[in-house]
Amino acid sequence: MDTILEEAIVKKLVRYALDARKSAYAPYSHYNVGAALYTMDGKIIQGCNIENASYGATNCAERTAFFKAVSEGERRFCAIAIAGGPADGEPADYAYPCGICRQVMQEFAGGDFVVIVAKSECDYKIFCLKDLLPSGFGGGQLEL
Ligand code: THU
């Protein structure tokens, strides 16, 4: 996909996502995920996955980044980079956002929101949210 984001920004977001993996709390899956959320005014907010012994209480890296950002007053986002893989190694595959995270992205960003899945600074793929979550449910449906 062509993106309005400059390559230098994409690579920076990937670096921040890889860096965020270091903070992951994943004692059960040993799968560390990092995310770097880019706001319209140029801030980068990092997030990591935070697991729980009650597995359903786990929070994904992407949602950690979104919830941190929104709780700090941010509401306008243009992109997120995601990197995930074994705790003791580099990502071997692209880590695509789970369905719940895609839904949270939809709440706070439009269909053109850019989602970057990365193995490294040189190996990544770029999507837009409307392709990852077609026909998504949004607040508009609740306007009865
Ligand atoms: N995980 C994320 O952080 N983001 C996703 O989009 C998918 C999964 C985390 C949750 C859990 O800590 C680990 O990856 C294994 O599912």
Backbone and ligand atoms as CSV (ligand in chain L), in Angstrom:
chain,resi,resn,atom,element,x,y,z
A,1,MET,N,N,0.839,-1.208,0.000
A,1,MET,CA,C,0.000,0.000,0.000
A,1,MET,C,C,0.866,1.246,0.000
A,2,ASP,N,N,0.482,2.242,-0.791
A,2,ASP,CA,C,1.182,3.522,-0.731
A,2,ASP,C,C,0.717,4.259,0.510
A,3,THR,N,N,1.628,4.943,1.154
A,3,THR,CA,C,1.232,5.650,2.364
A,3,THR,C,C,1.775,7.063,2.322
A,4,ILE,N,N,1.085,7.959,2.991
A,4,ILE,CA,C,1.561,9.336,3.056
A,4,ILE,C,C,2.708,9.464,4.057
A,5,LEU,N,N,2.961,8.400,4.820
A,5,LEU,CA,C,4.045,8.459,5.809
A,5,LEU,C,C,5.394,8.331,5.115
A,6,GLU,N,N,6.325,9.194,5.494
A,6,GLU,CA,C,7.678,9.088,4.936
A,6,GLU,C,C,8.342,7.818,5.446
A,7,GLU,N,N,9.224,7.276,4.615
A,7,GLU,CA,C,9.916,6.044,4.995
A,7,GLU,C,C,10.688,6.214,6.312
A,8,ALA,N,N,11.258,7.392,6.495
A,8,ALA,CA,C,12.043,7.634,7.728
A,8,ALA,C,C,11.142,7.540,8.960
A,9,ILE,N,N,9.907,8.013,8.839
A,9,ILE,CA,C,8.964,7.937,9.970
A,9,ILE,C,C,8.555,6.484,10.199
A,10,VAL,N,N,8.276,5.763,9.124
A,10,VAL,CA,C,7.898,4.351,9.254
A,10,VAL,C,C,9.003,3.597,9.995
A,11,LYS,N,N,10.232,3.808,9.575
A,11,LYS,CA,C,11.357,3.099,10.215
A,11,LYS,C,C,11.507,3.509,11.678
A,12,LYS,N,N,11.274,4.763,11.964
A,12,LYS,CA,C,11.355,5.225,13.359
A,12,LYS,C,C,10.278,4.543,14.213
A,13,LEU,N,N,9.060,4.464,13.663
A,13,LEU,CA,C,7.973,3.804,14.402
A,13,LEU,C,C,8.315,2.335,14.639
A,14,VAL,N,N,8.889,1.685,13.641
A,14,VAL,CA,C,9.273,0.276,13.808
A,14,VAL,C,C,10.327,0.152,14.914
A,15,ARG,N,N,11.298,1.053,14.923
A,15,ARG,CA,C,12.326,1.027,15.982
A,15,ARG,C,C,11.689,1.160,17.357
A,16,TYR,N,N,10.733,2.072,17.473
A,16,TYR,CA,C,10.061,2.286,18.761
A,16,TYR,C,C,9.222,1.059,19.157
A,17,ALA,N,N,8.621,0.409,18.170
A,17,ALA,CA,C,7.832,-0.801,18.471
A,17,ALA,C,C,8.762,-1.923,18.930
A,18,LEU,N,N,9.876,-2.089,18.255
A,18,LEU,CA,C,10.845,-3.125,18.661
A,18,LEU,C,C,11.368,-2.823,20.064
A,19,ASP,N,N,11.605,-1.554,20.343
A,19,ASP,CA,C,12.098,-1.149,21.663
A,19,ASP,C,C,11.040,-1.440,22.742
A,20,ALA,N,N,9.781,-1.190,22.404
A,20,ALA,CA,C,8.696,-1.401,23.380
A,20,ALA,C,C,8.565,-2.869,23.770
A,21,ARG,N,N,8.987,-3.777,22.895
A,21,ARG,CA,C,8.938,-5.213,23.216
A,21,ARG,C,C,9.717,-5.522,24.496
A,22,LYS,N,N,10.744,-4.718,24.754
A,22,LYS,CA,C,11.599,-4.990,25.924
A,22,LYS,C,C,10.823,-4.846,27.227
A,23,SER,N,N,9.742,-4.074,27.207
A,23,SER,CA,C,8.952,-3.873,28.432
A,23,SER,C,C,7.818,-4.878,28.569
A,24,ALA,N,N,7.639,-5.738,27.576
A,24,ALA,CA,C,6.504,-6.681,27.611
A,24,ALA,C,C,6.535,-7.503,28.903
A,25,TYR,N,N,5.338,-7.703,29.442
A,25,TYR,CA,C,5.181,-8.597,30.600
A,25,TYR,C,C,4.420,-9.817,30.073
A,26,ALA,N,N,5.164,-10.851,29.688
A,26,ALA,CA,C,4.542,-12.011,29.028
A,26,ALA,C,C,5.079,-13.318,29.613
A,27,PRO,N,N,4.871,-13.533,30.924
A,27,PRO,CA,C,5.427,-14.733,31.557
A,27,PRO,C,C,4.711,-16.020,31.157
A,28,TYR,N,N,3.544,-15.911,30.493
A,28,TYR,CA,C,2.770,-17.112,30.152
A,28,TYR,C,C,3.004,-17.518,28.702
A,29,SER,N,N,2.927,-16.573,27.787
A,29,SER,CA,C,3.116,-16.912,26.366
A,29,SER,C,C,4.582,-16.795,25.935
A,30,HIS,N,N,5.358,-16.026,26.662
A,30,HIS,CA,C,6.748,-15.730,26.257
A,30,HIS,C,C,6.779,-15.153,24.842
A,31,TYR,N,N,5.731,-14.435,24.496
A,31,TYR,CA,C,5.621,-13.793,23.184
A,31,TYR,C,C,5.535,-12.286,23.438
A,32,ASN,N,N,6.610,-11.601,23.159
A,32,ASN,CA,C,6.683,-10.171,23.478
A,32,ASN,C,C,6.228,-9.327,22.292
A,33,VAL,N,N,5.304,-8.432,22.560
A,33,VAL,CA,C,4.790,-7.545,21.508
A,33,VAL,C,C,5.038,-6.095,21.911
A,34,GLY,N,N,5.456,-5.307,20.940
A,34,GLY,CA,C,5.621,-3.866,21.155
A,34,GLY,C,C,4.861,-3.106,20.100
A,35,ALA,N,N,4.377,-1.935,20.470
A,35,ALA,CA,C,3.647,-1.086,19.523
A,35,ALA,C,C,4.119,0.352,19.678
A,36,ALA,N,N,4.055,1.080,18.587
A,36,ALA,CA,C,4.379,2.508,18.615
A,36,ALA,C,C,3.293,3.242,17.848
A,37,LEU,N,N,2.538,4.039,18.579
A,37,LEU,CA,C,1.380,4.750,18.030
A,37,LEU,C,C,1.790,6.187,17.704
A,38,TYR,N,N,1.473,6.610,16.499
A,38,TYR,CA,C,1.906,7.922,15.997
A,38,TYR,C,C,0.705,8.858,15.952
A,39,THR,N,N,0.791,9.966,16.668
A,39,THR,CA,C,-0.334,10.905,16.702
A,39,THR,C,C,-0.225,11.890,15.536
A,40,MET,N,N,-1.344,12.522,15.239
A,40,MET,CA,C,-1.382,13.498,14.137
A,40,MET,C,C,-0.410,14.647,14.381
A,41,ASP,N,N,-0.140,14.937,15.665
A,41,ASP,CA,C,0.801,16.041,15.913
A,41,ASP,C,C,2.222,15.551,16.187
A,42,GLY,N,N,2.501,14.315,15.771
A,42,GLY,CA,C,3.891,13.869,15.727
A,42,GLY,C,C,4.441,13.197,16.967
A,43,LYS,N,N,3.575,12.924,17.952
A,43,LYS,CA,C,4.073,12.214,19.135
A,43,LYS,C,C,4.068,10.704,18.897
A,44,ILE,N,N,4.959,10.012,19.572
A,44,ILE,CA,C,4.982,8.546,19.506
A,44,ILE,C,C,4.717,8.004,20.901
A,45,ILE,N,N,3.700,7.154,21.010
A,45,ILE,CA,C,3.352,6.545,22.298
A,45,ILE,C,C,3.556,5.038,22.180
A,46,GLN,N,N,4.395,4.503,23.064
A,46,GLN,CA,C,4.710,3.074,23.008
A,46,GLN,C,C,3.761,2.265,23.890
A,47,GLY,N,N,3.612,0.991,23.539
A,47,GLY,CA,C,2.832,0.069,24.367
A,47,GLY,C,C,3.413,-1.329,24.251
A,48,CYS,N,N,3.153,-2.141,25.255
A,48,CYS,CA,C,3.608,-3.543,25.224
A,48,CYS,C,C,2.456,-4.418,25.719
A,49,ASN,N,N,2.560,-5.715,25.461
A,49,ASN,CA,C,1.529,-6.603,26.013
A,49,ASN,C,C,1.783,-6.825,27.504
A,50,ILE,N,N,0.689,-6.924,28.236
A,50,ILE,CA,C,0.747,-7.089,29.689
A,50,ILE,C,C,-0.176,-8.253,30.036
A,51,GLU,N,N,0.427,-9.392,30.338
A,51,GLU,CA,C,-0.373,-10.608,30.573
A,51,GLU,C,C,-0.828,-10.706,32.027
A,52,ASN,N,N,-1.698,-11.679,32.258
A,52,ASN,CA,C,-2.254,-11.887,33.589
A,52,ASN,C,C,-2.478,-13.383,33.787
A,53,ALA,N,N,-2.313,-13.853,35.022
A,53,ALA,CA,C,-2.541,-15.260,35.332
A,53,ALA,C,C,-3.979,-15.657,34.999
A,54,SER,N,N,-4.895,-14.710,35.098
A,54,SER,CA,C,-6.241,-14.904,34.573
A,54,SER,C,C,-6.181,-14.415,33.120
A,55,TYR,N,N,-5.935,-15.340,32.195
A,55,TYR,CA,C,-5.490,-14.983,30.843
A,55,TYR,C,C,-6.329,-13.896,30.165
A,56,GLY,N,N,-7.647,-13.941,30.423
A,56,GLY,CA,C,-8.540,-12.987,29.761
A,56,GLY,C,C,-8.291,-11.539,30.170
A,57,ALA,N,N,-7.547,-11.348,31.251
A,57,ALA,CA,C,-7.249,-9.981,31.709
A,57,ALA,C,C,-6.025,-9.402,31.009
A,58,THR,N,N,-5.452,-10.174,30.108
A,58,THR,CA,C,-4.270,-9.704,29.349
A,58,THR,C,C,-4.626,-8.519,28.463
A,59,ASN,N,N,-3.691,-7.593,28.376
A,59,ASN,CA,C,-3.878,-6.458,27.458
A,59,ASN,C,C,-2.815,-6.508,26.353
A,60,CYS,N,N,-3.264,-6.367,25.119
A,60,CYS,CA,C,-2.335,-6.380,23.989
A,60,CYS,C,C,-1.529,-5.076,23.914
A,61,ALA,N,N,-0.406,-5.163,23.224
A,61,ALA,CA,C,0.482,-3.998,23.083
A,61,ALA,C,C,-0.226,-2.810,22.425
A,62,GLU,N,N,-1.010,-3.099,21.381
A,62,GLU,CA,C,-1.665,-2.008,20.647
A,62,GLU,C,C,-2.651,-1.277,21.552
A,63,ARG,N,N,-3.423,-2.051,22.322
A,63,ARG,CA,C,-4.397,-1.398,23.199
A,63,ARG,C,C,-3.703,-0.664,24.340
A,64,THR,N,N,-2.597,-1.205,24.821
A,64,THR,CA,C,-1.847,-0.468,25.838
A,64,THR,C,C,-1.462,0.899,25.294
A,65,ALA,N,N,-0.965,0.928,24.057
A,65,ALA,CA,C,-0.550,2.206,23.454
A,65,ALA,C,C,-1.752,3.148,23.301
A,66,PHE,N,N,-2.861,2.615,22.787
A,66,PHE,CA,C,-4.044,3.469,22.611
A,66,PHE,C,C,-4.564,3.996,23.945
A,67,PHE,N,N,-4.627,3.129,24.938
A,67,PHE,CA,C,-5.219,3.560,26.214
A,67,PHE,C,C,-4.297,4.547,26.931
A,68,LYS,N,N,-2.990,4.330,26.826
A,68,LYS,CA,C,-2.059,5.325,27.365
A,68,LYS,C,C,-2.301,6.670,26.691
A,69,ALA,N,N,-2.372,6.642,25.367
A,69,ALA,CA,C,-2.488,7.884,24.598
A,69,ALA,C,C,-3.798,8.612,24.925
A,70,VAL,N,N,-4.902,7.873,24.893
A,70,VAL,CA,C,-6.205,8.515,25.122
A,70,VAL,C,C,-6.262,9.069,26.551
A,71,SER,N,N,-5.671,8.324,27.490
A,71,SER,CA,C,-5.710,8.786,28.893
A,71,SER,C,C,-4.850,10.026,29.097
A,72,GLU,N,N,-3.977,10.302,28.126
A,72,GLU,CA,C,-3.145,11.511,28.205
A,72,GLU,C,C,-3.688,12.624,27.312
A,73,GLY,N,N,-4.910,12.430,26.825
A,73,GLY,CA,C,-5.576,13.501,26.069
A,73,GLY,C,C,-5.425,13.426,24.564
A,74,GLU,N,N,-4.728,12.413,24.068
A,74,GLU,CA,C,-4.562,12.287,22.618
A,74,GLU,C,C,-5.821,11.675,22.011
A,75,ARG,N,N,-6.233,12.203,20.869
A,75,ARG,CA,C,-7.438,11.667,20.211
A,75,ARG,C,C,-7.274,11.493,18.714
A,76,ARG,N,N,-6.177,12.008,18.166
A,76,ARG,CA,C,-6.036,11.981,16.702
A,76,ARG,C,C,-4.776,11.207,16.350
A,77,PHE,N,N,-4.984,10.107,15.626
A,77,PHE,CA,C,-3.876,9.191,15.360
A,77,PHE,C,C,-3.734,8.945,13.873
A,78,CYS,N,N,-2.505,8.747,13.432
A,78,CYS,CA,C,-2.360,8.428,11.998
A,78,CYS,C,C,-1.754,7.066,11.734
A,79,ALA,N,N,-1.019,6.468,12.673
A,79,ALA,CA,C,-0.386,5.182,12.347
A,79,ALA,C,C,0.004,4.434,13.612
A,80,ILE,N,N,0.202,3.127,13.445
A,80,ILE,CA,C,0.756,2.321,14.532
A,80,ILE,C,C,1.707,1.293,13.900
A,81,ALA,N,N,2.838,1.076,14.568
A,81,ALA,CA,C,3.746,-0.006,14.157
A,81,ALA,C,C,3.677,-1.082,15.238
A,82,ILE,N,N,3.737,-2.342,14.811
A,82,ILE,CA,C,3.602,-3.489,15.721
A,82,ILE,C,C,4.711,-4.489,15.411
A,83,ALA,N,N,5.335,-4.990,16.485
A,83,ALA,CA,C,6.353,-6.034,16.306
A,83,ALA,C,C,6.174,-7.054,17.426
A,84,GLY,N,N,6.140,-8.326,17.051
A,84,GLY,CA,C,5.949,-9.366,18.067
A,84,GLY,C,C,6.738,-10.617,17.740
A,85,GLY,N,N,7.197,-11.290,18.771
A,85,GLY,CA,C,7.932,-12.529,18.570
A,85,GLY,C,C,8.396,-13.093,19.901
A,86,PRO,N,N,9.116,-14.195,19.859
A,86,PRO,CA,C,9.553,-14.843,21.094
A,86,PRO,C,C,10.377,-13.919,21.978
A,87,ALA,N,N,10.156,-14.061,23.288
A,87,ALA,CA,C,10.820,-13.165,24.245
A,87,ALA,C,C,12.331,-13.206,24.105
A,88,ASP,N,N,12.855,-14.368,23.714
A,88,ASP,CA,C,14.315,-14.506,23.681
A,88,ASP,C,C,14.903,-14.344,22.281
A,89,GLY,N,N,14.142,-13.737,21.364
A,89,GLY,CA,C,14.682,-13.572,20.008
A,89,GLY,C,C,14.011,-12.451,19.260
A,90,GLU,N,N,14.454,-12.263,18.032
A,90,GLU,CA,C,13.866,-11.233,17.166
A,90,GLU,C,C,12.588,-11.791,16.532
A,91,PRO,N,N,11.654,-10.907,16.119
A,91,PRO,CA,C,10.431,-11.390,15.451
A,91,PRO,C,C,10.757,-12.154,14.162
A,92,ALA,N,N,10.219,-13.361,14.057
A,92,ALA,CA,C,10.445,-14.169,12.849
A,92,ALA,C,C,9.298,-13.986,11.859
A,93,ASP,N,N,8.164,-13.523,12.358
A,93,ASP,CA,C,6.971,-13.328,11.526
A,93,ASP,C,C,6.387,-11.938,11.778
A,94,TYR,N,N,5.476,-11.538,10.905
A,94,TYR,CA,C,4.736,-10.305,11.145
A,94,TYR,C,C,3.672,-10.592,12.202
A,95,ALA,N,N,3.512,-9.671,13.145
A,95,ALA,CA,C,2.479,-9.825,14.189
A,95,ALA,C,C,1.298,-8.923,13.815
A,96,TYR,N,N,0.244,-9.552,13.336
A,96,TYR,CA,C,-0.943,-8.784,12.946
A,96,TYR,C,C,-1.793,-8.496,14.171
A,97,PRO,N,N,-2.457,-7.345,14.196
A,97,PRO,CA,C,-3.282,-7.017,15.365
A,97,PRO,C,C,-4.495,-7.941,15.494
A,98,CYS,N,N,-4.811,-8.313,16.712
A,98,CYS,CA,C,-5.975,-9.184,16.955
A,98,CYS,C,C,-7.262,-8.406,16.671
A,99,GLY,N,N,-8.352,-9.124,16.665
A,99,GLY,CA,C,-9.644,-8.508,16.345
A,99,GLY,C,C,-10.055,-7.426,17.329
A,100,ILE,N,N,-9.786,-7.645,18.605
A,100,ILE,CA,C,-10.188,-6.632,19.605
A,100,ILE,C,C,-9.384,-5.347,19.375
A,101,CYS,N,N,-8.090,-5.503,19.085
A,101,CYS,CA,C,-7.265,-4.310,18.836
A,101,CYS,C,C,-7.708,-3.583,17.575
A,102,ARG,N,N,-8.100,-4.331,16.553
A,102,ARG,CA,C,-8.600,-3.673,15.334
A,102,ARG,C,C,-9.852,-2.863,15.663
A,103,GLN,N,N,-10.692,-3.412,16.520
A,103,GLN,CA,C,-11.917,-2.704,16.913
A,103,GLN,C,C,-11.580,-1.429,17.686
A,104,VAL,N,N,-10.585,-1.494,18.559
A,104,VAL,CA,C,-10.173,-0.292,19.315
A,104,VAL,C,C,-9.590,0.751,18.357
A,105,MET,N,N,-8.827,0.283,17.361
A,105,MET,CA,C,-8.302,1.223,16.349
A,105,MET,C,C,-9.462,1.930,15.654
A,106,GLN,N,N,-10.489,1.161,15.323
A,106,GLN,CA,C,-11.645,1.731,14.621
A,106,GLN,C,C,-12.339,2.799,15.465
A,107,GLU,N,N,-12.323,2.630,16.776
A,107,GLU,CA,C,-12.983,3.595,17.663
A,107,GLU,C,C,-12.290,4.960,17.598
A,108,PHE,N,N,-10.973,4.925,17.468
A,108,PHE,CA,C,-10.209,6.168,17.589
A,108,PHE,C,C,-9.538,6.623,16.298
A,109,ALA,N,N,-9.709,5.864,15.231
A,109,ALA,CA,C,-9.044,6.244,13.983
A,109,ALA,C,C,-9.930,5.884,12.800
A,110,GLY,N,N,-9.703,6.525,11.679
A,110,GLY,CA,C,-10.502,6.266,10.484
A,110,GLY,C,C,-9.944,5.119,9.661
A,111,GLY,N,N,-10.623,4.837,8.571
A,111,GLY,CA,C,-10.236,3.722,7.709
A,111,GLY,C,C,-8.860,3.881,7.088
A,112,ASP,N,N,-8.385,5.130,7.007
A,112,ASP,CA,C,-7.064,5.360,6.403
A,112,ASP,C,C,-5.929,5.253,7.423
A,113,PHE,N,N,-6.278,4.970,8.658
A,113,PHE,CA,C,-5.256,4.764,9.696
A,113,PHE,C,C,-4.276,3.690,9.205
A,114,VAL,N,N,-2.984,3.975,9.371
A,114,VAL,CA,C,-1.935,3.103,8.817
A,114,VAL,C,C,-1.469,2.094,9.864
A,115,VAL,N,N,-1.441,0.834,9.482
A,115,VAL,CA,C,-0.986,-0.238,10.378
A,115,VAL,C,C,0.252,-0.882,9.761
A,116,ILE,N,N,1.354,-0.790,10.495
A,116,ILE,CA,C,2.632,-1.337,10.015
A,116,ILE,C,C,2.958,-2.571,10.843
A,117,VAL,N,N,3.129,-3.691,10.197
A,117,VAL,CA,C,3.568,-4.902,10.923
A,117,VAL,C,C,5.013,-5.167,10.511
A,118,ALA,N,N,5.866,-5.353,11.513
A,118,ALA,CA,C,7.302,-5.363,11.220
A,118,ALA,C,C,8.027,-6.540,11.855
A,119,LYS,N,N,8.989,-7.044,11.084
A,119,LYS,CA,C,9.953,-7.988,11.667
A,119,LYS,C,C,11.208,-7.221,12.074
A,120,SER,N,N,11.533,-6.210,11.292
A,120,SER,CA,C,12.720,-5.395,11.567
A,120,SER,C,C,12.526,-4.056,10.869
A,121,GLU,N,N,13.479,-3.171,11.073
A,121,GLU,CA,C,13.422,-1.849,10.455
A,121,GLU,C,C,13.424,-1.929,8.926
A,122,CYS,N,N,13.945,-3.033,8.401
A,122,CYS,CA,C,14.033,-3.180,6.941
A,122,CYS,C,C,12.993,-4.145,6.387
A,123,ASP,N,N,12.237,-4.772,7.249
A,123,ASP,CA,C,11.301,-5.807,6.806
A,123,ASP,C,C,9.951,-5.570,7.474
A,124,TYR,N,N,9.074,-4.902,6.720
A,124,TYR,CA,C,7.752,-4.579,7.276
A,124,TYR,C,C,6.722,-4.533,6.150
A,125,LYS,N,N,5.448,-4.585,6.558
A,125,LYS,CA,C,4.346,-4.439,5.595
A,125,LYS,C,C,3.421,-3.347,6.105
A,126,ILE,N,N,2.798,-2.672,5.167
A,126,ILE,CA,C,1.935,-1.543,5.524
A,126,ILE,C,C,0.520,-1.790,5.006
A,127,PHE,N,N,-0.440,-1.591,5.900
A,127,PHE,CA,C,-1.861,-1.760,5.559
A,127,PHE,C,C,-2.622,-0.522,6.007
A,128,CYS,N,N,-3.867,-0.410,5.555
A,128,CYS,CA,C,-4.721,0.591,6.187
A,128,CYS,C,C,-5.850,-0.157,6.899
A,129,LEU,N,N,-6.392,0.515,7.928
A,129,LEU,CA,C,-7.346,-0.163,8.808
A,129,LEU,C,C,-8.553,-0.694,8.040
A,130,LYS,N,N,-9.007,0.057,7.041
A,130,LYS,CA,C,-10.228,-0.412,6.346
A,130,LYS,C,C,-10.003,-1.741,5.633
A,131,ASP,N,N,-8.753,-2.062,5.324
A,131,ASP,CA,C,-8.481,-3.372,4.709
A,131,ASP,C,C,-8.361,-4.475,5.760
A,132,LEU,N,N,-7.948,-4.097,6.968
A,132,LEU,CA,C,-7.815,-5.104,8.041
A,132,LEU,C,C,-9.130,-5.328,8.779
A,133,LEU,N,N,-10.013,-4.326,8.711
A,133,LEU,CA,C,-11.311,-4.443,9.389
A,133,LEU,C,C,-12.402,-3.903,8.460
A,134,PRO,N,N,-12.731,-4.665,7.404
A,134,PRO,CA,C,-13.773,-4.186,6.481
A,134,PRO,C,C,-15.153,-4.240,7.132
A,135,SER,N,N,-15.993,-3.303,6.781
A,135,SER,CA,C,-17.374,-3.271,7.319
A,135,SER,C,C,-17.388,-3.310,8.836
A,136,GLY,N,N,-16.478,-2.601,9.469
A,136,GLY,CA,C,-16.388,-2.634,10.935
A,136,GLY,C,C,-17.560,-1.946,11.619
A,137,PHE,N,N,-17.791,-2.336,12.843
A,137,PHE,CA,C,-18.860,-1.741,13.652
A,137,PHE,C,C,-18.333,-0.465,14.291
A,138,GLY,N,N,-19.114,0.607,14.204
A,138,GLY,CA,C,-18.673,1.869,14.798
A,138,GLY,C,C,-19.817,2.601,15.462
A,139,GLY,N,N,-19.481,3.721,16.090
A,139,GLY,CA,C,-20.471,4.499,16.832
A,139,GLY,C,C,-21.649,4.944,15.975
A,140,GLY,N,N,-21.418,5.097,14.684
A,140,GLY,CA,C,-22.493,5.522,13.780
A,140,GLY,C,C,-23.702,4.601,13.839
A,141,GLN,N,N,-23.423,3.320,14.060
A,141,GLN,CA,C,-24.523,2.337,14.110
A,141,GLN,C,C,-25.425,2.540,15.322
A,142,LEU,N,N,-24.917,3.243,16.332
A,142,LEU,CA,C,-25.687,3.422,17.575
A,142,LEU,C,C,-26.537,4.701,17.547
A,143,GLU,N,N,-26.411,5.451,16.440
A,143,GLU,CA,C,-27.220,6.660,16.307
A,143,GLU,C,C,-28.579,6.274,15.769
A,144,LEU,N,N,-29.490,5.936,16.667
A,144,LEU,CA,C,-30.793,5.377,16.248
A,144,LEU,C,C,-31.825,6.472,16.025
L,1,THU,N1,N,-0.869,-9.883,21.619
L,1,THU,C1,C,-0.674,-8.557,21.405
L,1,THU,O1,O,-0.010,-7.869,22.189
L,1,THU,N2,N,-1.246,-7.988,20.317
L,1,THU,C2,C,-2.029,-8.642,19.417
L,1,THU,O2,O,-2.617,-8.027,18.550
L,1,THU,C3,C,-2.156,-10.099,19.501
L,1,THU,C4,C,-1.629,-10.747,20.731
L,1,THU,C5,C,-0.275,-10.507,22.818
L,1,THU,C6,C,-1.288,-10.932,23.845
L,1,THU,C7,C,-0.535,-12.004,24.582
L,1,THU,O3,O,0.221,-11.413,25.608
L,1,THU,C8,C,0.409,-12.583,23.548
L,1,THU,O4,O,0.440,-11.667,22.476
L,1,THU,C9,C,-0.004,-13.952,23.036
L,1,THU,O5,O,-1.318,-13.929,22.596
